[in-house]
């Protein structure tokens, strides 16, 4: 489903059709190990499931460039053994593809892995009047369309309060088109944007006019957030 002209939602990823660029965001590799350190028992299944999901995406599109839009790993100030192995394995999975890493707020120590695998690590990426940036801070230059991650948007419905659904958001930031990607972390659904406080500085205003695209067995366009709130009230 197109979320904007030339920009297609493919599962939890975005595909720039003209440029042949696939964008994924917020994998948080090593998350289970971080939970285990906190005394929370969590089987380490996420990486295998991520690879399976990526394989299905790559059956549908054949990108020339893969962009990981921040928070590839989870730990803030270190690289855990699991993170080191899984990040390298993920890069190796995309063999024969060019890879670009955009630095997220969890990626302070990602440099050594990027250097080892000869992968470029940047703050932002611009192409054809489009800006791809993680979303935890606002760059000085903003293009006509901005794609961010960081927020991990999700929504819930009245009567299903114990369930949240990953979603894309589309709206405006200072008259710029803003697209917010869901996380590719398969353990957590994310922040319920109809109820919870948002994190990204791009999303500090009222989100009632943002459009919602839920990702489940397929992509569902649900209309604006304000309509969802009316439906749930």
C-alpha positions in Angstrom: 0.0 0.0 0.0 1.3 3.5 -0.9 1.5 5.8 2.1 2.7 8.6 -0.2 3.5 8.8 -3.9 6.5 6.5 -4.6 6.6 5.4 -1.0 5.1 2.0 -0.3 4.5 0.1 3.0 5.9 -3.4 2.8 5.1 -5.1 6.1 7.0 -3.1 8.8 9.3 -1.5 6.1 9.1 1.3 3.7 10.1 1.0 0.0 11.1 3.9 -2.1 10.1 2.5 -5.5 11.9 5.0 -7.8 15.1 4.8 -5.8 14.9 1.1 -5.0 15.6 1.8 -1.3 14.2 -0.3 1.6 14.0 1.3 5.0 13.6 -0.5 8.3 13.9 1.0 11.8 14.4 0.2 15.5 15.3 -3.5 15.5 16.9 -3.2 19.0 19.0 -6.3 18.6 20.1 -7.7 21.9 16.9 -6.6 23.7 16.3 -10.1 25.2 19.8 -10.1 26.7 19.1 -6.7 28.3 15.9 -8.1 29.8 17.7 -11.2 31.1 20.3 -8.9 32.9 17.3 -7.2 34.6 16.1 -10.6 35.8 13.3 -10.9 33.2 13.4 -14.3 31.6 13.0 -13.9 27.8 13.8 -16.6 25.2 16.1 -15.3 22.5 13.8 -15.8 19.5 13.7 -12.3 18.0 16.7 -12.4 15.6 15.4 -15.6 13.9 12.0 -14.1 13.5 13.4 -10.8 12.1 15.3 -12.7 9.5 12.2 -14.7 8.5 10.2 -11.5 8.2 12.9 -9.8 6.1 13.1 -12.8 3.8 9.4 -12.4 3.1 9.8 -8.6 2.4 12.7 -9.3 0.0 10.5 -11.7 -1.9 8.3 -8.7 -2.8 11.0 -6.1 -3.6 14.6 -6.1 -4.8 16.2 -3.0 -3.2 19.6 -1.7 -4.2 20.1 0.0 -0.9 19.0 -1.0 2.6 18.7 1.8 5.2 18.5 0.9 8.9 17.0 4.1 10.4 18.5 4.0 13.9 18.5 1.8 17.0 19.9 -1.2 15.3 21.1 -2.4 18.7 19.6 -1.9 22.2 22.3 -1.2 24.8 23.2 2.5 25.2 26.8 2.5 26.4 28.2 -0.8 25.4 28.1 -3.6 22.8 26.9 -6.8 24.3 28.1 -10.1 22.9 24.7 -10.8 21.5 24.5 -7.4 19.8 27.9 -7.8 18.2 27.0 -11.2 16.7 23.5 -10.3 15.6 24.5 -7.0 14.0 27.2 -8.7 12.0 24.9 -11.6 11.1 22.2 -9.1 10.0 24.7 -7.2 7.8 25.9 -10.5 6.3 22.3 -11.5 5.6 22.0 -8.4 3.3 24.9 -9.7 1.2 25.2 -8.2 -2.3 23.2 -5.2 -1.1 24.5 -1.8 -0.2 23.8 -1.0 3.5 23.5 2.4 5.2 23.2 2.8 9.0 21.6 5.9 10.4 22.6 6.6 14.0 19.8 6.4 16.6 19.9 7.3 20.3 20.8 3.6 21.2 23.7 3.5 18.7 26.4 5.4 20.5 28.8 2.4 20.4 27.8 1.1 16.9 30.9 2.6 15.2 33.3 -0.3 15.8 30.9 -2.8 14.1 30.2 -0.5 11.2 33.9 0.0 10.7 34.6 -3.8 10.9 32.0 -4.5 8.2 32.9 -1.4 6.1 29.3 0.0 6.4 28.7 3.7 6.5 27.2 5.2 9.7 25.6 8.6 9.3 23.3 11.0 11.2 20.8 11.5 8.4 20.3 10.7 4.7 18.9 12.9 2.0 17.7 11.9 -1.5 15.3 13.6 -3.9 13.9 16.1 -1.4 13.4 13.4 1.2 15.1 13.2 4.6 15.5 10.0 6.5 16.5 10.6 10.1 16.0 8.5 13.3 13.7 11.1 15.0 15.2 11.5 18.5 16.4 15.0 17.5 15.5 17.5 14.8 18.2 18.2 12.1 18.9 21.8 11.1 17.8 21.1 7.5 14.4 19.6 6.8 13.3 18.4 3.4 9.8 18.3 1.9 9.2 14.8 3.2 10.7 13.4 6.5 10.8 9.7 7.5 11.5 8.9 11.1 11.6 6.0 13.5 12.3 6.3 17.3 8.6 6.5 18.4 7.6 2.9 17.8 4.0 3.9 17.1 1.1 1.5 17.9 -2.6 1.9 18.7 -5.2 0.0 20.7 -9.0 -0.1 20.6 -11.7 -0.1 23.1 -12.6 -3.6 24.0 -9.1 -4.8 23.1 -7.1 -2.7 25.6 -4.7 -5.6 26.2 -3.7 -5.6 22.5 -1.7 -3.0 20.6 -1.1 -3.0 16.9 2.1 -1.6 15.2 1.3 1.2 12.8 2.7 3.8 10.5 1.7 7.4 11.0 1.5 10.1 8.3 1.0 13.8 9.1 2.7 17.2 9.1 5.6 18.8 10.9 5.9 22.5 10.1 4.3 22.1 6.7 6.6 19.2 5.9 5.2 15.7 5.2 6.1 13.4 8.1 6.0 9.6 8.0 6.6 7.7 11.3 7.7 4.1 11.0 6.8 1.3 13.5 9.7 -0.6 15.1 11.0 -3.8 13.6 11.5 -5.0 17.2 9.2 -8.1 17.4 9.0 -8.3 21.2 7.3 -5.0 22.0 4.4 -3.5 20.0 5.3 0.1 20.9 3.8 3.3 22.2 0.0 3.7 22.0 -0.2 7.1 20.3 -3.8 7.4 21.2 -3.1 7.2 25.0 0.6 7.5 25.8 3.0 10.4 25.8 5.1 10.6 22.6 8.9 10.7 22.7 10.0 12.2 19.4 10.4 16.0 19.2 8.7 15.8 15.8 5.5 14.6 17.6 5.1 17.1 20.4 2.0 18.7 18.9 -1.6 17.2 18.8 -1.5 14.1 16.5 -5.3 14.1 15.9 -4.9 14.7 12.2 -2.2 12.1 11.6 -3.4 9.1 9.5 -2.9 5.6 10.8 -1.8 2.5 8.8 -2.0 -0.7 10.9 0.3 -3.6 10.0 -1.1 -7.0 10.6 -1.7 -9.8 8.0 -1.8 -6.9 5.6 -1.8 -3.1 5.8 -5.0 -1.4 6.9 -5.7 2.3 6.4 -7.7 3.4 9.5 -8.1 7.1 8.9 -7.1 9.8 11.3 -6.2 9.4 15.0 -9.1 11.7 16.0 -11.6 9.3 14.4 -10.1 6.4 16.3 -10.4 8.2 19.6 -14.1 9.0 18.8 -14.7 5.3 17.9 -13.1 4.2 21.2 -14.9 6.7 23.4 
